[in-house]
Amino acid sequence: GLNLMGLGYLYAGREMNDIALEYFLQSAACFEAVHDEKYLSFVAARIAVIYKEKNDPNALKWINKGIHSALLNNDSASYKYNLMKKGEILFQTNPFESRKILLNLWNIHYSGKRLPLFLAYIYNQNNQLDSASIFFDFIDKNSLSDVDLINYKIVQANLLERKKDFAQSVTIHKQLYLLRDSLYRVASANKIKETDARFNLFEMEKENLSLKMKRDQNFIVILIIGVVFLLIMLQ
């Protein structure tokens, strides 16, 4: 299970998420088979994150599995992390439930760096700009990924419009356009890279199978020669 999880992290680090998902799912099956709740809570969160990026409803199933495993293992840190991820997963489809989860984490002083970003975004979407502004000030911009930066700039542009700083708001919207375009090009390049990696894996498996068949054939030939030689010796 750990080896498969390691391969999943390897491919996830290279942004080859489809291949990573396959290894994470195999890893989770191993951990479930031996009731290893500790590592199952980790890998379930990773599976949920990948499904979330695919807009796949299985994300909620797997994050709930991660939360359940963390509770069974009495792992407070993993439980809070999985709960944070659940809030992230729900914040587009069920912002009310997402806000409730994230606010509970905020109230217990959970240190997730993305927490104020998601709360600011949700309040912004609900046009509650006073609350959005409060959480926006807590965001550590340097800790954000490019994807998170999009949500950051959406909130920032709205808050600037509220202050009637329309020129700066327009500038932010232009940055948003360029950032989204850049992310699309990166995603396309990663898809090509992932397809190439899949082809290389297929070729390696085909070559390994061919070598195995040759070894088996050689073994059979040697076995036949041995049997024939033994029969001659016995005559």
Disulfide bonds with the S-S distance in Angstrom:
none
